[in-house]
Amino acid sequence: MSQHIRDRINRQLDALGEERLYQVLDYVEFLESRYGQRAATPPSTFQRLADTIEDRLRTGGVAASTVSEAMGFLNKAVSALNGAVAAGKSVATDVASAAQRAGTALADAASAAAAPAEPAPPPGPSAWPPPPPASPVTPSVTPPPAPGAAGTSPAPDGRRDAGPETPGTSA
């Protein structure tokens, strides 16, 4: 609703008495239920309670001025209770955020304590990973001498030739 229309309605309502204001309220509620294009802003729990009490007083035949006066006191109480609820929500939010921060810090500390420690590097120059092993060494095998080579062919007397004879040695 534009501010201009709101101000114009308020000026007209200021000229009416309490009894007529309740009739206007009833008519506005009827128009809202019949032609409302969007849902009205839902009242708080305390405001719903105050509205219910007001409706019961009006249907009970209590004078409009008495209902208006009672609602003035009740609205002051509703305002105080809404302030207390807002303060309680603020405290609850602060406590919840502090608990969340503490829980996060505790979880971080637990995960840091549970993490395995990395192995210490070996002393001295870094040789990690160790070099690959050297290629396997094959023992040197001397091939057998070829037939007819010195020391392999039988001598005419049947002995193996051990090479040239040295003087003073006999077979």
Phi, psi and omega per residue, in radians:
M1 nan 2.415 -3.139
S2 -1.281 2.701 -3.120
Q3 -1.129 -0.568 3.139
H4 -1.090 -0.823 -3.135
I5 -1.148 -0.715 3.129
R6 -1.049 -0.785 3.127
D7 -1.122 -0.710 -3.134
R8 -1.124 -0.748 3.113
I9 -1.107 -0.769 3.133
N10 -1.072 -0.677 3.095
R11 -1.092 -0.706 3.136
Q12 -1.203 -0.667 -3.127
L13 -1.203 -0.548 -3.141
D14 -1.062 -0.460 -3.094
A15 -1.448 -0.199 -3.065
L16 -1.639 2.710 3.064
G17 -1.470 3.030 -3.079
E18 -1.017 -0.762 -3.092
E19 -1.088 -0.758 -3.138
R20 -1.216 -0.571 3.115
L21 -1.102 -0.648 3.086
Y22 -1.190 -0.595 3.069
Q23 -1.150 -0.705 3.104
V24 -1.097 -0.765 3.125
L25 -1.039 -0.800 3.112
D26 -1.045 -0.733 -3.125
Y27 -1.165 -0.702 3.121
V28 -1.127 -0.719 3.097
E29 -1.118 -0.654 3.084
F30 -1.119 -0.806 -3.140
L31 -1.075 -0.689 3.130
E32 -1.118 -0.767 -3.114
S33 -1.183 -0.540 -3.066
R34 -1.549 -0.731 -2.981
Y35 -2.142 0.111 -3.090
G36 -1.015 2.248 -3.130
Q37 -1.516 -0.393 3.095
R38 -2.562 2.774 -3.107
A39 -1.188 2.469 3.091
A40 -1.198 2.721 3.098
T41 -1.074 2.155 -3.092
P42 -1.180 2.381 3.133
P43 -1.305 2.785 3.085
S44 -1.238 2.969 3.140
T45 -1.044 -0.733 -3.130
F46 -1.206 -0.638 3.127
Q47 -1.194 -0.664 3.066
R48 -1.066 -0.719 3.101
L49 -1.063 -0.794 3.138
A50 -1.111 -0.713 3.113
D51 -1.101 -0.713 3.129
T52 -1.112 -0.771 3.120
I53 -1.096 -0.746 3.135
E54 -1.073 -0.781 3.134
D55 -1.091 -0.689 3.135
R56 -1.177 -0.686 3.099
L57 -1.111 -0.725 -3.131
R58 -1.160 -0.724 -3.137
T59 -1.290 -0.319 3.134
G60 -1.445 -0.026 3.086
G61 1.507 0.271 3.111
V62 -1.295 2.510 -3.124
A63 -1.043 2.544 -3.087
A64 -1.054 -0.665 3.139
S65 -1.162 -0.634 3.106
T66 -1.189 -0.737 3.100
V67 -1.080 -0.767 -3.132
S68 -1.081 -0.738 3.131
E69 -1.161 -0.743 3.115
A70 -1.102 -0.682 -3.141
M71 -1.215 -0.540 3.063
G72 -1.066 -0.782 3.099
F73 -1.155 -0.735 -3.111
L74 -1.155 -0.667 3.112
N75 -1.144 -0.605 3.060
K76 -1.130 -0.715 3.108
A77 -1.148 -0.714 3.121
V78 -1.086 -0.732 3.117
S79 -1.076 -0.747 3.121
A80 -1.124 -0.743 3.133
L81 -1.163 -0.688 3.089
N82 -1.094 -0.663 3.076
G83 -1.115 -0.718 3.117
A84 -1.152 -0.686 3.110
V85 -1.124 -0.757 3.122
A86 -1.074 -0.731 3.108
A87 -1.131 -0.720 3.107
G88 -1.101 -0.715 3.097
K89 -1.116 -0.674 3.132
S90 -1.117 -0.772 3.119
V91 -1.129 -0.746 3.141
A92 -1.105 -0.689 3.103
T93 -1.119 -0.751 3.119
D94 -1.104 -0.734 3.131
V95 -1.148 -0.738 -3.133
A96 -1.123 -0.732 3.140
S97 -1.199 -0.633 3.083
A98 -1.151 -0.704 3.104
A99 -1.137 -0.663 3.125
Q100 -1.154 -0.741 3.109
R101 -1.097 -0.726 3.131
A102 -1.148 -0.711 3.116
G103 -1.115 -0.704 3.112
T104 -1.133 -0.756 3.127
A105 -1.112 -0.705 3.128
L106 -1.145 -0.744 3.126
A107 -1.125 -0.703 3.106
D108 -1.105 -0.733 3.139
A109 -1.156 -0.689 -3.139
A110 -1.171 -0.711 -3.137
S111 -1.213 -0.588 3.104
A112 -1.199 -0.635 3.138
A113 -1.269 -0.542 -3.091
A114 -1.465 -0.250 -3.108
A115 -1.229 2.342 3.130
P116 -1.183 2.501 3.128
A117 -1.302 2.534 3.117
E118 -1.368 2.515 -3.128
P119 -1.138 2.552 3.139
A120 -1.286 2.510 3.117
P121 -1.207 2.616 -3.127
P122 -1.155 2.619 3.136
P123 -1.178 2.782 3.098
G124 1.472 -2.923 -3.122
P125 -1.102 2.555 -3.077
S126 -1.233 2.040 3.119
A127 -2.165 0.526 -3.119
W128 -1.806 2.264 -0.103
P129 -1.298 2.724 -3.105
P130 -1.094 2.678 -3.141
P131 -1.145 2.683 3.130
P132 -1.135 2.651 -3.129
P133 -1.136 2.680 3.129
A134 -1.182 2.776 -3.119
S135 -1.120 2.568 -3.088
P136 -1.065 2.399 -3.129
V137 -1.611 2.220 3.074
T138 -1.680 2.331 -3.134
P139 -1.113 2.512 -3.134
S140 -1.359 2.159 -3.132
V141 -1.869 2.208 3.110
T142 -1.475 2.191 -3.119
P143 -1.165 2.616 3.123
P144 -1.114 2.586 -3.134
P145 -1.135 2.627 -3.120
A146 -1.260 2.624 3.131
P147 -1.060 2.445 3.136
G148 1.535 -0.015 3.121
A149 -1.387 2.884 -3.074
A150 -1.052 2.339 3.078
G151 1.478 0.162 -3.107
T152 -2.160 -0.424 -3.109
S153 -1.585 2.511 3.142
P154 -1.196 2.494 3.089
A155 -1.327 2.839 -3.131
P156 -1.024 -0.452 3.140
D157 -1.523 0.058 3.097
G158 1.698 -0.114 3.109
R159 -1.517 2.778 3.061
R160 -1.355 2.493 3.128
D161 -1.360 2.095 -3.131
A162 -1.700 0.205 3.127
G163 1.835 -3.030 -3.100
P164 -1.125 2.471 -3.133
E165 -1.419 2.491 3.066
T166 -1.623 2.538 -3.119
P167 -1.055 2.464 3.107
G168 1.654 -0.010 3.118
T169 -1.996 2.401 3.081
S170 -2.159 2.793 -3.078
A171 -1.571 nan nan
